[in-house]
């Protein structure tokens, strides 16, 4: 017994120091509030979540594909704007081998505008030969005929018409494209942050497994010497060897877990050329950030803000706005067509034409389908769709509120669990230290001490998992309130 006490006393300092350094993971570094507050040297070596998001924004193929929705919407908008392009028309007519032989060339330009549906037009015509009396308008002097005019709707097509309605909807479509990108970014960020914290958590578990192995290996050489000197039975050293092998197996499993986490993370983590990059263990953060859940006041404010900026809600609002344009267009189509026009004509040169030389004409055009069933049907359909979108918006707001509340509840629960496990780990360490002291005094066995060490390691793993759960929950909360979308959007 005296020899055993002497040997264990000689090894006590090394064992105690090793256990303290390895099991007290949070004490290896002061835990800061955020990863960004670590020292510059640690930031340069550690892979932070901000670095991952930057890599994702620049190179992640599904996100870059989503970003192309905006150029597609811009192309649709340009196409709608093209309906207001200046239109040039020309025509050449010839009539030969008959009693009336003639030729006529005409060119016209027309410019539709967005101002009250007004259309501007102008043209020039030149004809030669003989025309019958009923085609006298086709005849011009040798200098040709110039015409310019304006047409303004007074009822139908004044406030809105098909061209302007299409332009309005394509402008709304541009905003819908941005919201679609935001929705996909939320899903991608959600998955990426989960993979990041899985990787960090796997790194913590690997560090704990290595610390356990180092303690057992350090003890093995001392026990081997004690057995050689006859101070301990062979059984003690063999049991420790069994423990070394068991903990080596745990390291293999932990190494496989972190490799798997790094491989899954590599889908989001890219190098400068956009190729998947495996995160290495030396890039692991030295500690988890200090958890700090939002307060009830912050949750209430975030809840109000989420309803105003969540893309799934805003998409319904803008989709309803598109249908509102259809409704206004249908109302417009039910109105009578009353257009006024003013036209100036000038005959140039000499000839037999008795018009002019300057003419000013004005008139009114009227048309009205009696039944207007097509416009009425479109109006009824648009109003029904608007009511549909109103109900969908109401439910989506309710669902968003529930998601934010659930995410906040998950953050609070994860925080409380991490706090409880932190306290459990502190007490478990104290029990382990007390057991080591008893073993040192000969009042305990190696088997019991191993059990205490294993309990400490399991508590440390549970705390690491709880912290990872907390940060995954907090990331889900931030995405539920669409806070992550306030940052600058990546470019395609």
C-alpha positions in Angstrom: 0.0 0.0 0.0 2.9 2.4 0.8 4.5 1.7 -2.5 1.2 2.3 -4.3 0.8 5.6 -2.5 4.3 6.7 -3.4 3.9 5.9 -7.1 0.5 7.5 -7.4 1.7 10.6 -5.5 4.5 10.9 -8.1 2.1 10.8 -11.0 -0.6 12.9 -9.3 0.7 16.2 -10.4 0.9 15.1 -14.1 -2.5 13.4 -14.1 -4.3 16.2 -12.3 -2.8 18.9 -14.6 -3.6 16.9 -17.7 -7.2 16.3 -16.6 -7.8 19.9 -15.7 -6.4 21.1 -19.0 -8.2 18.7 -21.1 -11.7 18.5 -19.5 -12.0 22.2 -18.7 -12.5 23.1 -22.3 -14.2 26.4 -21.8 -11.2 27.5 -19.6 -8.7 27.0 -22.4 -9.8 30.4 -23.7 -12.0 33.1 -22.2 -15.4 32.7 -23.9 -16.3 35.9 -25.7 -19.7 37.2 -26.7 -19.2 36.6 -30.4 -16.7 34.8 -32.6 -15.9 38.2 -34.2 -14.5 39.4 -30.8 -11.7 36.8 -30.7 -8.2 38.0 -31.1 -6.9 38.8 -34.6 -4.6 35.8 -34.6 -7.4 33.5 -33.7 -9.7 35.1 -36.2 -7.1 34.5 -39.0 -6.9 30.8 -38.1 -10.5 30.1 -37.2 -13.2 29.5 -39.7 -16.0 31.8 -38.6 -19.6 31.8 -39.7 -19.2 35.1 -41.4 -16.4 33.7 -43.6 -18.7 30.8 -44.5 -21.6 33.1 -45.4 -19.2 35.2 -47.5 -18.0 32.1 -49.4 -21.6 31.0 -49.8 -22.7 34.3 -51.3 -19.8 34.4 -53.7 -19.6 30.8 -55.0 -22.6 28.6 -53.9 -24.1 27.3 -57.2 -27.8 27.1 -56.1 -27.6 30.6 -54.8 -26.0 31.9 -57.9 -28.7 30.2 -59.9 -31.3 31.8 -57.8 -29.7 35.2 -58.3 -30.3 34.8 -62.1 -34.0 35.2 -61.4 -33.5 39.0 -61.3 -31.9 39.2 -64.7 -34.8 37.1 -66.0 -37.3 39.5 -64.4 -35.3 42.5 -65.8 -35.6 41.0 -69.3 -39.3 40.6 -68.9 -39.5 44.3 -67.8 -37.5 45.4 -70.8 -39.8 43.4 -73.0 -42.9 45.2 -71.5 -41.1 48.5 -72.0 -40.7 47.6 -75.6 -44.4 47.9 -76.2 -43.9 51.7 -76.0 -41.2 51.6 -78.6 -41.4 53.9 -81.6 -42.9 52.0 -84.5 -42.0 52.6 -88.1 -44.3 51.3 -90.9 -43.9 51.7 -94.6 -45.9 50.5 -97.7 -45.4 50.5 -101.4 -48.5 49.9 -103.7 -48.5 49.7 -107.5 -51.3 49.1 -109.9 -50.4 48.3 -113.6 -51.9 46.9 -116.8 -55.3 48.5 -116.1 -57.1 51.7 -116.8 -55.8 53.2 -113.6 -52.0 52.9 -113.5 -50.5 54.3 -110.3 -47.9 53.9 -107.6 -48.0 55.0 -104.0 -45.3 54.9 -101.2 -46.1 55.7 -97.6 -44.1 55.7 -94.4 -45.6 56.2 -90.9 -44.2 56.4 -87.3 -46.3 55.9 -84.2 -45.3 56.6 -80.6 -47.5 55.2 -77.8 -46.9 56.9 -74.5 -47.7 56.2 -70.8 -49.4 59.7 -70.4 -53.1 59.1 -70.4 -52.7 56.4 -73.1 -51.9 59.2 -75.6 -50.5 58.1 -79.0 -48.5 60.4 -81.3 -48.2 59.6 -85.0 -46.8 61.1 -88.1 -46.4 60.0 -91.7 -45.5 60.9 -95.3 -47.0 59.7 -98.6 -46.2 60.2 -102.2 -48.3 58.9 -105.1 -48.1 59.1 -109.0 -50.5 58.1 -111.7 -54.2 58.1 -112.1 -56.7 57.1 -109.3 -60.4 56.6 -109.5 -62.6 59.3 -107.9 -63.5 57.1 -104.9 -59.8 56.7 -104.1 -59.1 60.4 -104.2 -57.5 60.3 -100.8 -54.7 58.2 -102.2 -53.6 61.0 -104.6 -50.9 63.5 -103.6 -49.1 66.3 -105.3 -45.6 65.8 -106.6 -44.2 67.0 -103.3 -46.1 64.4 -101.3 -48.3 64.6 -98.3 -47.3 65.1 -94.6 -49.5 64.2 -91.7 -49.0 64.5 -87.9 -51.6 63.9 -85.2 -52.4 63.0 -81.6 -55.0 60.5 -80.2 -56.1 60.8 -76.6 -58.6 58.3 -74.9 -61.2 59.9 -72.6 -62.7 56.8 -71.0 -61.3 53.4 -71.8 -57.5 53.2 -71.8 -57.1 56.6 -70.1 -56.0 55.4 -66.7 -54.7 52.0 -67.7 -54.4 49.9 -70.8 -53.0 46.6 -71.8 -49.5 48.0 -72.4 -49.3 49.9 -69.1 -50.8 47.0 -67.2 -48.2 44.6 -68.5 -45.5 47.2 -67.6 -46.9 47.5 -64.0 -47.0 43.7 -63.6 -43.4 43.3 -64.8 -42.2 45.9 -62.4 -43.9 44.0 -59.6 -42.4 40.9 -61.0 -38.9 42.4 -60.5 -39.7 42.8 -56.8 -41.1 39.2 -56.7 -37.8 37.9 -58.2 -35.9 39.6 -55.4 -38.2 38.1 -52.8 -37.9 34.6 -54.4 -34.1 35.0 -54.1 -34.5 36.0 -50.4 -36.6 32.9 -49.7 -34.0 30.7 -51.3 -31.2 32.5 -49.4 -33.1 31.8 -46.1 -33.3 28.1 -46.9 -29.6 28.0 -47.9 -28.4 30.0 -44.9 -30.4 27.8 -42.6 -28.8 24.6 -44.0 -25.3 26.2 -44.1 -25.4 27.4 -40.5 -26.6 24.0 -39.3 -23.7 22.3 -41.1 -21.3 24.8 -39.6 -22.4 24.2 -36.0 -22.4 20.5 -36.6 -18.8 20.8 -37.6 -17.9 22.9 -34.6 -19.7 20.5 -32.3 -17.9 17.5 -33.9 -14.6 19.3 -33.2 -15.5 19.7 -29.6 -16.3 16.0 -29.3 -13.0 15.1 -30.9 -11.1 17.3 -28.5 -12.8 15.7 -25.5 -12.1 12.2 -26.8 -8.4 13.1 -27.3 -8.2 14.5 -23.8 -9.6 11.3 -22.3 -7.1 9.2 -24.3 -4.2 11.4 -23.2 -5.2 10.9 -19.6 -5.3 7.1 -20.0 -2.1 7.0 -21.9 -0.3 9.2 -19.3 -1.5 6.9 -16.6 -0.5 3.7 -18.4 3.2 4.3 -18.2 3.0 4.9 -14.5 0.8 1.8 -13.9 3.2 -0.3 -16.0 6.1 0.8 -13.8 4.1 0.2 -10.6 3.2 -3.4 -11.8 6.9 -4.0 -12.6 7.9 -3.0 -9.1 5.2 -5.2 -7.7 3.2 -2.4 -6.1 0.1 -3.0 -8.2 -1.5 -6.2 -9.6 -1.3 -6.8 -13.3 -5.0 -6.5 -13.5 -4.9 -2.7 -12.8 -2.6 -2.1 -15.8 -4.5 -4.4 -18.1 -7.8 -2.6 -17.2 -6.1 0.7 -18.1 -4.9 -0.8 -21.4 -8.5 -1.8 -22.1 -9.5 1.8 -21.4 -6.8 3.1 -23.8 -8.1 0.9 -26.6 -11.6 1.9 -25.9 -10.8 5.6 -26.0 -8.8 5.1 -29.2 -11.9 3.6 -30.7 -13.8 6.7 -29.5 -11.3 8.9 -31.3 -11.7 7.0 -34.5 -15.5 7.5 -34.3 -15.1 11.2 -33.4 -12.6 11.7 -36.3 -15.1 10.1 -38.7 -17.8 12.4 -37.4 -15.8 15.5 -37.9 -14.7 14.4 -41.4 -18.3 13.7 -42.3 -19.3 17.2 -40.9 -16.4 18.8 -42.9 -17.5 17.1 -46.1 -21.1 18.2 -45.7 -19.9 21.7 -44.8 -17.7 21.8 -48.0 -20.8 22.0 -50.1 -21.2 25.6 -48.8 -17.5 26.4 -48.1 -15.8 27.2 -51.4 -12.3 28.3 -52.4 -11.5 31.3 -54.6 -12.3 29.3 -57.7 -15.6 28.2 -56.3 -14.6 24.6 -55.7 -15.7 22.8 -52.5 -13.1 23.1 -49.7 -12.7 20.8 -46.7 -12.4 22.7 -43.4 -9.4 21.4 -41.4 -9.3 20.8 -37.7 -6.9 23.7 -37.1 -9.6 26.1 -38.4 -12.0 25.1 -35.5 -12.9 28.0 -33.2 -11.1 27.7 -29.8 -14.5 27.9 -28.0 -18.2 28.4 -28.6 -19.4 32.0 -28.4 -21.1 33.0 -25.2 -24.8 32.3 -25.6 -27.1 35.3 -25.1 -30.8 34.7 -25.9 -33.0 37.6 -27.0 -35.1 39.3 -24.3 -38.9 39.4 -24.4 -38.8 43.0 -25.5 -36.4 42.1 -28.4 -38.7 39.2 -29.4 -41.7 41.5 -29.5 -39.9 44.0 -31.7 -38.5 41.3 -33.9 -41.9 39.8 -34.3 -43.3 43.1 -35.6 -40.4 43.6 -37.9 -40.6 40.0 -39.3 -44.1 40.5 -40.5 -42.9 43.5 -42.5 -39.8 42.0 -44.1 -40.4 38.2 -44.4 -40.3 37.4 -48.1 -43.0 34.7 -47.9 -45.5 37.3 -46.7 -44.3 40.0 -49.1 -44.5 37.7 -52.0 -48.2 37.2 -51.4 -48.7 41.0 -51.0 -47.0 41.7 -54.4 -48.8 38.8 -56.1 -52.1 40.3 -54.9 -50.9 43.7 -56.3 -50.4 42.0 -59.7 -53.9 40.7 -59.6 -55.1 44.2 -58.6 -53.6 45.4 -61.9 -55.7 42.8 -63.7 -58.8 44.0 -61.8 -58.2 47.6 -62.9 -57.6 46.5 -66.4 -60.9 44.6 -66.4 -62.7 47.6 -65.1 -61.1 49.7 -67.8 -62.3 47.2 -70.5 -65.9 47.7 -69.3 -65.8 51.4 -70.1 -66.8 52.8 -73.5 -64.0 53.7 -76.0 -64.1 57.5 -76.5 -61.0 58.8 -78.2 -60.5 62.3 -79.5 -57.9 63.0 -82.2 -56.4 66.0 -83.8 -54.5 65.8 -87.1 -52.6 68.2 -89.2 -52.0 67.5 -92.9 -49.9 69.4 -95.4 -49.9 69.0 -99.2 -46.5 69.9 -100.8 -45.6 70.6 -104.4 -47.9 71.1 -107.3 -50.5 68.9 -108.9 -54.2 68.3 -109.2 -54.9 67.7 -105.5 -57.3 70.4 -104.3 -56.8 69.7 -100.6 -54.8 72.0 -98.4 -52.2 73.1 -98.6 -52.8 73.0 -94.8 -55.5 71.0 -93.2 -56.5 70.5 -89.6 -58.9 67.7 -88.7 -60.4 66.7 -85.4 -62.8 64.0 -84.4 -64.2 61.6 -81.9 -64.1 57.8 -82.0 -66.6 55.7 -80.1 -67.1 52.0 -79.5 -68.9 50.0 -76.8 -69.6 46.3 -76.8 -73.1 45.9 -75.4 -72.7 42.8 -73.3 -69.0 43.2 -72.2 -69.0 39.6 -70.9 -65.3 39.1 -71.5 -64.3 42.1 -69.3 -66.9 41.2 -66.7 -65.6 37.7 -66.4 -62.1 38.9 -66.0 -63.2 41.4 -63.3 -65.0 38.6 -61.4 -62.0 36.3 -61.6 -59.6 39.1 -60.5 -61.8 40.0 -57.5 -62.0 36.3 -56.4 -58.2 35.9 -56.7 -57.7 39.1 -54.6 -59.9 37.6 -51.9 -57.8 34.4 -52.1 -54.6 36.3 -51.6 -56.0 38.2 -48.7 -56.8 34.9 -46.9 -53.4 33.5 -47.8 -51.7 36.6 -46.5 -53.7 36.4 -43.2 -52.6 32.8 -42.7 -49.0 33.5 -43.7 -48.8 36.3 -41.1 -50.2 33.9 -38.5 -47.8 31.2 -39.5 -44.8 33.6 -39.5 -45.8 34.8 -36.0 -46.0 31.2 -34.8 -42.6 30.3 -36.4 -41.0 33.3 -34.7 -42.5 32.4 -31.4 -41.5 28.8 -31.7 -37.9 29.8 -32.8 -37.7 32.1 -29.8 -38.9 29.4 -27.5 -36.3 27.0 -29.0 -33.6 29.5 -28.3 -34.6 30.0 -24.7 -34.9 26.3 -24.1 -31.5 25.6 -25.7 -30.0 28.3 -23.6 -31.5 27.0 -20.4 -30.3 23.4 -21.3 -26.8 24.7 -22.0 -26.7 26.5 -18.7 -27.9 23.4 -16.8 -25.3 21.2 -18.5 -22.6 23.8 -17.8 -23.4 23.5 -14.1 -23.6 19.7 -14.3 -20.1 19.7 -15.9 -18.7 21.9 -13.1 -20.1 19.5 -10.5 -19.0 16.4 -12.4 -15.4 17.8 -12.6 -15.5 18.5 -8.8 -16.6 14.9 -8.2 -13.8 13.6 -10.6 -11.2 15.7 -8.7 -12.4 14.3 -5.4 -12.4 10.8 -6.7 -8.8 11.3 -7.9 -7.8 12.5 -4.5 -9.4 9.4 -2.9 -7.6 7.1 -5.4 -4.3 8.9 -4.6 -4.9 8.2 -0.9 -5.7 4.5 -1.6 -9.4 4.8 -0.8 -10.7 4.2 -4.4 -10.0 2.1 -7.4 -8.9 2.8 -10.9 -12.2 1.4 -12.2 -14.2 4.0 -10.2 -11.8 6.8 -11.3 -12.2 5.8 -14.9 -16.0 6.0 -14.4 -15.7 9.5 -13.0 -13.5 10.6 -15.9 -16.0 9.1 -18.4 -18.8 10.9 -16.6 -16.9 14.2 -17.0 -16.3 13.6 -20.7 -19.9 12.7 -21.3 -21.0 15.8 -19.5 -18.6 17.9 -21.6 -20.0 16.3 -24.8 -23.5 17.0 -23.7 -22.6 20.6 -23.0 -21.0 20.9 -26.4 -24.0 19.4 -28.1 -26.3 21.8 -26.1 -24.2 24.8 -27.2 -24.4 23.7 -30.8 -28.2 23.2 -30.5 -28.4 26.7 -29.1 -26.5 28.3 -32.0 -28.5 26.3 -34.5 -31.7 27.5 -32.8 -30.5 31.1 -32.7 -29.6 30.9 -36.4 -33.1 29.6 -37.1 -34.6 32.4 -35.1 -32.6 35.1 -37.0 -33.8 33.6 -40.3 -37.4 33.3 -39.0 -37.4 37.1 -38.5 -35.5 37.6 -41.8 -32.7 39.5 -40.0 -30.0 37.9 -42.1 -31.5 39.5 -45.3 -30.6 43.0 -44.1 -27.1 42.4 -45.3 -26.0 43.3 -48.8 -27.2 40.8 -51.4 -24.6 38.9 -53.3 -24.2 39.5 -57.0 -24.6 36.8 -59.6 
